[in-house]
Amino acid sequence: MMGAASPQFIIEAPESLEPLAAHLTDSNPQALQHMMDFMGLEHPGLPIRVILAPKESPLAQEAPEWISGYAVSQTSTIVLLTDRSLTYPNDSLNEVFLHEISHILAHRAAGEQPLPRWFDEGLAMMAARRWDLEDRARLVWAMVSDTQVSLNELNTLFSKDETSVRRAYVLAYAFTRDLLEHTGQDTPKRILARIQQGMSFPEAFAQTTFMTLTEAEEQFWGRQTLWNRWIPVATSSGMVWLAITLLAFWAFTRQRKRAAAIKREWEEDDNDL
């Protein structure tokens, strides 16, 4: 499957954004092939329409201010809001692009059938980025700052305020990642293939994972102990370097204070003389 053709794009952009359009056209083909394999697609389908929308465009003005792109899977269209500040879960416009491509490919792999929002977003994040220290820290905060949510409640978080949306992203990512760790990396393509064959999502999920959505949800939350949440963050290389930096700063500050105290003593001795 890795030798299959990659998705093609029709990019619409104003003249000022043509260099960006050219850059996106040359996006990493390996990343696109990985996404197709992850979704179980042997053929990419029709070209995907990509609209680059600057801040003055109607599309940008109509979109919520905290999003930097979105996909309309039914029409195979991606809109990238090029002037928006990037926020979690994306660190670059190219990452936004890959994330939205994943939505289109998942929709095609499911035979154009609708997918639960948490599953759709979880797959896109799994396909377009790696789980890192920021994700771990956000997961810790998402769990200690609010109550446990069901998958149905998780779906509704995506349509609320910015804080709820950020929490929804990290929980969807964490649940999907946890699911694949315990059922296999080919779980998404198997679920999508069954949906394409006419199964409902709950039925396809159960036949692929050998558990209901409720059981999977309970198992996920049962594994999210304080130990499992905090230890990966506390022992990560990033946290170690943060600790070293703080220790060095503390030592430097202490040394400065001691030097200042010694200087004051010298000045007092000079005054006594």
N, C-alpha and C positions, 0 to 999 in steps of 0.2 A: 504493500500500500504506500510505502514511502516514496515510490517512484511516480505516484499519480500526479496529474496536473494540479497546479495551484490555483486558487481563486483569482479571477481577473476583476479589474476595477474600472469604472467610468467615473472620473473625478471632475466635479464641477467647482470651479474656483474663480474669484476675481483675479485680475492680472497681478495684483500685488501679492497674491498668495500662490502664484504658479511655482516658485521654487519649493514651497512646502508640498505642493501637490506632487512634484517630481520626486521629492524625498519619500513620500508615502508610497508612491508607485514602486519604488525600489526596496520596499520593506523586506525584511529578512525572509527569504523563501523557506528556510528551515523551520521558522516559527509557524508559518502557514501550514506546512506539511504536518508538523506536530499537532496542530489543532484539528486538522482533518482526520488524522489517525485517532486522536483522543475521542472525537465524536463518532468515529466509525464510518466516515464518508470515503468512498472510492472515487467519486467524481464531484468536483466543486460546484457544479451547477452554473447557472447564468451569471454574467458579470454583476458585481455589486456596485450600486450607485453610491458615490461618496460626495457629500456636499460640504465644502469648507465655508462656514458661515462666520464672518467677522461681526463685531459687536453691533454695528449699525444695521445689520440684516434683520428682517422680520423674524426669521427662525431663531436668532439669538435673543431677540427681545421678548419672544413668547416663552422661552424656556426658563425654568427655575434658575436662579442666579448661582446656585452651588454646583450645577452639573456642567461638565465640559464636553459632553457628547452623548448621543443616544442612537439606538438602532430601531428601525421599524421593520421587523422581520417579515411581515406580510408582503411588503413591497421591496424587500431586499435593499433597503436604503439606510445609509449611515450619515448622521449629521455631526460634524465636529465643530465645536464652538471655539474658534482659534484664539480668541482674546481672553478667555476665561482663565482665572488662576486655578492651577491644578490642585485638587484635594484628594484625600484618600477615597478610593483605593489606587489611584493612578498617579505616577510620578512624572510622566512625560506624555506629550500628545501622541507619540507613537504607541505608547502603552494603552492609551484610550482607544486608538484605532484598532489594535489587536483585540482588546476587550469587546468592542462592538462587533468585530468580525466574528468572534466566537458566538455571539447571540444569533447571527444570521446562519452560521453553520449548524448550530444545535437545532434551530428551527427546521432546517432542511433535513437533518438526520432523523428528525421526528416525523417526517412526512407532512410538514406544515401544521402539525397539531399543536395546540397550546400546551405550555409547560408551566408548572408552579413557579412563581417569581423567585423563590429562594433557590430552587434547583437551577433555574436558568442563570441567575447571577453567580451561584456557586461554581457552576461549570465554567463560566466565562472567566472568573478569577483564577480557577485552577489552570485553565489553558493559557492565560496571558501573563501570569506573574508567579513568582515564588513566594511561599510563606516565609516571612522574615521576622526580625525582632519587633518591628512596628506592629505587625499583625498580632504577635503574641501579647504585646503590651495592650493593644486595643481590646483583645479578647478578655484579658484580665479585667480591664476597666468596664467592659460591657457587662460582665458578670457580677461585679461587686457594686456597680452603680445603679442597678435596676433588677427587677425580678426576672425569674425564668420565664421564657416565652415558648409557646407551642409553634409548630411549623406554620399553622394557619395564621397565628398572630404575627409570626415573622414576615409573612407575605404582606400584611397590612402596614408594617413599619416602613416599607419602601415608598408608601404614598403619603407619609407624614412630613414632619419638619426635618431640617438638615441633620440635627443630632440623631434623630430616629433612623434616618437613612444610613448614616455612617455606622450606627450600631447594627442595622440590618445587614449591611455588607459584610462586616467581620463575622457575624454569627452564621450567615449563609456560607461563607468561605470555610469557617471552622467546621461546620456540620458536614459539608461536602468532603472536605479533606479527611475528617475522621471516618466518614463512611467508606471512602476508598481505601484507607489504611486497613480497615477490618473486613472488606469484602473483595478487594482487588481493584487494580487500576483500570481494568476493562469494564467495570460496572457501568459507567456512563453510556458507552456505545451499546451495551447489551440492553439497557433500559430504553434508549432511544430507538433501537431497532424494533423492539416489541411494540412501542407506541406507533411506529410507522406501520406495523402489521395490523393495527386496529385496536390494541389494548388501551385501556384507560391508564393514566399514570399510576394510581395506586396498585392496580393489578400488575403492571409491568414492573413496578418497584418490588412488589412482594415475590414475584416469580424469579426475579434476578437475585435478590438479596436473601430470600428465604425468611423474611420477617416483614411485618406490617410497618407502615409509616409511624404508627404510635409506638411500636416496639423499638424502632430505630431511634426515635426521638428520646425515649426513656433511657436507652443505652448510652446515647451521646451525653445527656446531662449527668448520668450516673458516673461517667468517666471524668467529668470536669471537676475533680477535687481541687482543693486549695493547693495541694502538693503539685499536681499535674499542671496547674495554671501558673504557679509562681516559679517553680524550679527551673524550667527552660529559660525563663526570662533572666532569673538571677544568675544562672551559670553560663549565659551566652557570652561570646567574645566581646560583643558590644558593651554589655554590662560590666565585664571585667575591666575593659579599658576606661569606662566611665568611673569605676571605683578607683583605678590607678590615678586618673586625672584629678579626682576629688582629693585623694590622699596627698598627691603632689601639691595641690593648691593649699591644703591645710598645712602641710609642712612648710611651704613657702611663707604663708601668712604668719605662722608661729615664729619662723626665723626672723621675719621683718619686725615683729613685736619685740623679740628678744634683743635685736640689734638696736631698736629704738630705746628700749629700757637701759641698755648699756650706755648708749650715747647720753641719755639724761643723767646717768650716774656720773659720767665723766664731766658733764657740764656743771653738775652740782659740786664736784670736787674742785673744779677750776674756780668756781665762785667762792668756795671756802678759802682757797689760797689767796 
